[in-house]
């Protein structure tokens, strides 16, 4: 069954967390994948992982094509609702696939039902386009 976790990062923290020595996108994916996989399996994460999480997440988001496209097209006042689906078998020791997407609802906040609906839509599209992510 799917799990949904909400992580909020303030605008000031968002700006502070990007630095010249940020890890590459591939490094962010690898490190985030491990942390998110632990979280999705209901395993605890270490204090080190917990302290790195927001930094990695922020730098991952800022390096994705999804974010850059949103940045080009967003209104100045538009809030970023960035969601990430994690694909990969829970038992699999291998890498996970992080699938970012952005939603732009009319409302300021997403409801849990909104998040479930948007995730379901993306999962349905991904099953058709990338069946290998679901094996």
C-alpha positions in Angstrom: 0.0 0.0 0.0 1.1 3.5 -0.7 2.4 5.8 2.0 2.3 9.5 1.9 4.5 11.8 3.9 4.4 15.6 3.8 7.6 17.6 4.2 7.4 21.3 4.4 10.5 23.5 3.8 10.2 27.2 4.6 11.2 29.7 1.9 14.1 31.0 3.9 15.4 27.5 4.5 14.9 26.7 0.8 17.2 29.5 -0.2 19.8 28.7 2.5 20.1 25.0 1.7 21.6 25.4 -1.8 25.3 25.9 -1.8 28.2 25.8 -4.2 29.2 22.4 -2.9 25.9 20.7 -3.4 26.0 17.1 -4.3 25.3 16.2 -7.9 21.8 15.1 -9.0 23.0 11.5 -9.2 24.4 11.7 -5.7 21.2 13.2 -4.4 19.1 10.5 -6.0 21.3 7.8 -4.5 21.4 9.2 -1.0 17.8 10.3 -1.0 16.7 6.9 -2.4 18.3 5.1 0.5 16.7 7.4 3.1 13.3 7.4 1.5 13.4 3.6 1.1 14.1 3.2 4.8 11.3 5.6 5.6 8.8 3.8 3.3 9.7 0.5 4.9 8.9 2.0 8.3 12.6 1.7 9.3 14.0 4.5 11.3 16.7 6.7 9.9 19.9 7.6 11.7 20.4 11.1 13.1 22.9 11.8 10.4 20.4 10.8 7.7 17.8 12.9 9.4 20.1 16.0 9.5 21.0 15.5 5.8 17.5 14.9 4.6 16.2 18.4 4.0 19.5 19.5 2.5 19.5 16.5 0.0 15.8 16.9 -0.8 16.2 20.7 -1.5 19.2 20.1 -3.7 17.6 17.2 -5.5 14.5 19.3 -6.2 16.4 22.3 -7.5 18.4 20.1 -9.9 15.5 18.3 -11.5 14.1 19.2 -15.0 10.7 19.2 -13.4 11.6 22.1 -11.1 13.4 24.0 -13.8 10.4 23.8 -16.1 8.1 24.9 -13.2 10.4 27.8 -12.5 10.3 29.0 -16.1 6.5 28.9 -16.2 5.4 29.7 -12.6 3.8 33.0 -11.6 5.7 35.0 -9.0 3.3 34.1 -6.2 2.8 30.5 -7.1 3.6 27.9 -4.4 5.6 24.9 -5.2 3.8 21.6 -4.6 6.6 19.1 -5.4 5.7 15.4 -5.0 8.0 12.4 -5.4 6.8 8.9 -6.0 9.3 6.2 -5.0 9.3 3.1 -7.2 11.2 -0.1 -6.4 10.4 -3.3 -4.5 10.7 -2.8 -0.7 12.6 -6.1 -0.5 14.9 -5.2 -3.3 18.4 -4.2 -2.2 18.9 -2.2 -5.4 18.3 1.3 -6.3 14.9 3.0 -6.3 13.5 5.3 -9.0 12.5 8.7 -7.8 9.7 10.2 -9.9 9.2 13.9 -9.3 6.2 15.8 -10.3 4.6 19.2 -9.6 0.9 20.0 -9.1 -0.6 23.4 -9.3 -3.9 23.3 -7.6 -6.2 26.3 -7.3 -6.1 26.1 -3.5 -3.2 27.2 -1.4 -2.9 23.8 0.3 -3.3 20.3 -1.0 -5.7 18.0 0.9 -4.7 14.4 1.6 -7.3 13.4 -1.0 -5.7 15.7 -3.5 -2.3 14.1 -2.9 -3.7 10.6 -3.3 -5.6 11.6 -6.5 -2.5 13.3 -8.1 -0.3 10.3 -7.1 -2.8 7.8 -8.6 -2.9 9.7 -11.9 0.9 9.8 -12.1 1.2 6.1 -11.2 -1.3 5.1 -13.9 0.7 7.1 -16.5 4.0 5.7 -15.3 2.7 2.1 -15.4 2.0 2.5 -19.1 5.2 4.4 -20.0 7.6 2.7 -17.6 6.4 -0.8 -16.7 10.0 -1.7 -15.7 9.6 0.6 -12.7 6.9 -1.8 -11.3 8.6 -5.1 -11.5 
